Structures are given as structure tokens and as C-alpha cells.
Amino acid sequence: MTTFVRSWLLGLVLSVATMAQAAVNVDGIAFEDTMSLQGQTLQLNGAGKRVRIIVDVYAMGLYTVQASQDPSVLIKAGGPKNIRIVMMRNLDGEDFAEALVKGFKSNHNADELSAMQARLDELSGAMRAFGEIKKGTVVDIHMLPETGLRVLVNGQARTAAIPGTDFQAGILRIWLGTSAVDKDLKSDLLKRP
């Protein structure tokens, strides 16, 4: 076997291994095909990036027990879910919280919002306390039906569990609802790799 053929085969093996490790690459940010959350394996439903005007804000991956291209199925589905956000620029926690609240409000009517307002305030208050969120920071939003929603920043819990599957569904609507914050990102989150 020639040196060229050996090098080519080695490159092919490494490429396949790399593809097996990262299902989706969003502008250099890799989202693994699966992740484990409370002993369950979640699969990447889709990944994309949030663009505001012309600025890349963050890359995001949605992990679920069962993949679907139907946003209403994902919003209503039981079982754990995770939203992984990787910052593509520095962002103040205040701005992050404001964007989250705006997206939440635009996907709920007054009665729904009233029922979840205290929990939304708790979450947005915790996000405001983040201070500056640096480029490359990883924010995970764990959604566990039995225990609630928790936010982790670079693997460190930053909120207590916020209860309610209704609230978890409400958070998902920010990106998957009828008034999703970014239609291209919504489309990407619904594309199973």
C-alpha cells in the first residue's frame, strides 16, 4: 500500500470519526448527535443560529427524546429536553433576559402569560444576574417534567428548578411557536440531521 493510499485512508477514518462525534456544525460550533440528561439519551432534533438584523447572536441545538419536524409535537412531548445555546458574541445578561421575555410574550395570550408570569420573572431575574455572557459561553436549558426547568452556564446551575410542564412548553414556543423569534432558526431546529 502506498503512502498516499495510507494517508487517504487515515484521513477518511478521521473524517468519519469526526462526523460521528458532531452531528451538526454551525459556523464552527459543533453540536453532538446525542447527549445524556438524567440517565436518558436525547438526540439532536436540529441546530442553527440566531441572527438579529445581520449579527450572529448565538448557535442553538434542540435535544429531545424523540425527533420530530412538527413544532407542536415537540412542544407537547413529554420526557426531558435540552436547549443548548453557544454565544457567538458577548451579550449582557439584561439583553438576554429581555429577548427571552419578548419572545415568550409574543407566543402567549394574556391568560397564559398571567398563569406563568411569576415563573417567567424568576427565570428572567436569574438571567439578568448572569452579567456579561462572553462569546463561547454555553447555556443549557434543561427541561425535566418531574423536577422543572433549570439553566446552566458552562455546566454550572444558575437557577433553581422552575416547576411546570406548561412553563417548559412556553419556553420552547420562544423558538418553535407561531411567532418564533427567528424563522430561519425555527426551521433549522426542525431539521433532523
C-alpha positions in Angstrom: 0.0 0.0 0.0 1.4 3.4 -1.0 2.0 6.2 1.4 -0.7 8.2 -0.5 -3.3 5.5 -0.1 -2.5 5.1 3.6 -2.8 8.8 4.2 -6.0 8.9 2.3 -7.5 6.0 4.3 -6.4 7.6 7.6 -8.0 10.9 6.6 -11.2 9.1 5.7 -11.3 7.3 9.0 -10.7 10.5 10.9 -13.4 12.3 8.9 -15.9 9.6 9.7 -15.0 9.6 13.4 -15.4 13.4 13.5 -18.7 13.2 11.7 -19.9 10.6 14.3 -18.9 12.9 17.1 -20.6 16.1 15.8 -23.8 15.8 14.0 -24.1 19.5 13.1 -21.6 22.2 12.8 -23.0 25.8 13.0 -20.3 28.3 12.0 -17.6 26.2 13.7 -19.7 25.3 16.7 -20.3 21.6 17.0 -23.5 20.1 18.3 -23.1 16.4 19.3 -25.6 13.9 17.8 -26.7 12.9 21.3 -26.4 14.0 24.9 -27.4 12.4 28.3 -29.8 14.1 30.7 -30.8 12.4 33.9 -29.8 9.0 32.6 -31.8 9.4 29.3 -30.2 9.7 25.9 -31.5 12.7 24.0 -30.9 13.2 20.3 -30.3 16.4 18.4 -33.5 17.4 16.7 -31.8 20.3 14.8 -29.4 23.2 15.2 -29.0 26.6 13.7 -28.1 30.2 14.7 -30.0 33.2 15.9 -29.3 36.3 13.7 -30.5 39.7 14.7 -30.5 42.1 11.8 -27.1 41.0 10.4 -25.4 40.0 13.6 -24.9 36.4 14.6 -26.0 36.2 18.3 -25.9 32.5 19.2 -25.9 29.0 17.9 -28.5 26.7 19.3 -29.3 23.0 19.4 -32.5 21.3 20.5 -32.2 17.9 22.1 -35.3 15.7 22.6 -36.2 12.0 23.3 -38.0 11.6 20.0 -37.1 13.7 17.0 -39.9 15.5 15.1 -40.3 18.1 12.4 -43.6 19.2 13.9 -43.2 22.1 16.3 -46.4 21.3 18.1 -45.4 17.7 18.7 -42.1 18.9 20.2 -43.7 21.5 22.4 -46.3 19.0 23.8 -44.0 16.0 24.0 -43.3 14.5 27.4 -39.8 13.5 28.6 -36.7 15.6 29.1 -35.5 18.1 26.6 -32.5 20.4 26.4 -31.8 23.6 24.6 -28.1 24.3 24.2 -27.1 27.8 23.3 -23.5 28.8 22.5 -22.9 32.5 22.4 -21.4 33.8 19.1 -20.8 37.3 20.6 -20.6 38.9 24.0 -24.1 39.7 25.3 -25.2 41.3 28.5 -27.5 39.2 30.8 -30.0 42.0 30.8 -30.3 41.9 27.0 -30.5 38.1 27.0 -33.3 38.2 29.6 -35.2 41.0 27.7 -35.1 39.0 24.4 -36.3 35.9 26.2 -39.2 37.7 27.8 -40.2 39.4 24.5 -40.2 36.0 22.7 -42.2 34.5 25.5 -44.8 37.2 25.5 -45.3 37.2 21.7 -46.2 33.5 21.8 -48.8 33.6 24.6 -52.1 35.3 25.2 -52.8 37.4 28.3 -54.3 34.5 30.4 -51.5 32.2 29.6 -49.0 34.9 30.4 -50.7 35.6 33.7 -50.6 32.0 34.7 -46.8 31.8 34.1 -45.7 35.4 34.9 -44.1 34.6 38.3 -42.0 31.8 36.8 -41.0 34.0 33.9 -40.0 36.7 36.3 -37.9 34.2 38.2 -36.1 33.0 35.1 -35.5 36.5 33.6 -34.2 37.7 37.0 -31.7 34.8 37.1 -30.6 35.6 33.5 -30.1 39.3 34.4 -27.8 38.2 37.2 -25.5 36.5 34.7 -23.8 39.8 33.9 -21.9 39.8 30.7 -22.1 36.5 28.8 -18.9 36.0 26.9 -18.6 34.7 23.3 -18.2 30.9 23.6 -20.2 30.6 26.8 -22.5 27.5 26.8 -26.0 28.0 28.2 -28.1 24.8 28.7 -31.8 24.9 29.5 -32.7 21.6 31.0 -36.4 20.7 30.9 -37.3 17.8 33.2 -41.0 17.2 33.5 -40.7 15.8 37.1 -38.4 18.4 38.5 -38.7 21.5 36.3 -36.6 23.8 34.2 -33.0 24.7 35.1 -30.5 26.9 33.4 -26.8 26.0 33.5 -24.0 28.3 32.3 -20.8 26.4 31.3 -22.2 23.4 33.3 -22.9 25.3 36.5 -26.5 25.5 37.7 -27.6 29.2 37.7 -31.3 28.7 38.6 -33.3 26.6 41.0 -35.7 24.2 39.3 -38.7 26.2 38.0 -41.7 23.9 38.0 -44.4 23.2 35.4 -44.5 21.4 32.0 -46.7 24.3 30.9 -43.7 26.7 31.5 -41.3 24.3 29.7 -43.7 24.3 26.7 -43.9 28.1 27.0 -40.1 28.4 26.8 -40.0 26.1 23.7 -42.5 28.4 22.0 -40.0 31.2 22.0 -38.1 29.3 19.2 -40.8 27.0 17.9 -44.1 28.9 18.4 -46.2 30.6 15.7 -44.3 33.9 16.5 -40.9 32.3 16.8 -38.0 34.8 17.4 -36.2 33.7 14.2 -38.0 31.8 11.4 -34.7 30.5 9.9 -33.6 29.2 13.3 -37.0 27.6 13.9 -36.7 25.8 10.5 -33.1 24.6 11.4 -34.3 23.3 14.8 -36.9 21.2 13.0 -34.4 19.6 10.6 -33.1 16.3 11.9 -29.5 15.9 10.8 
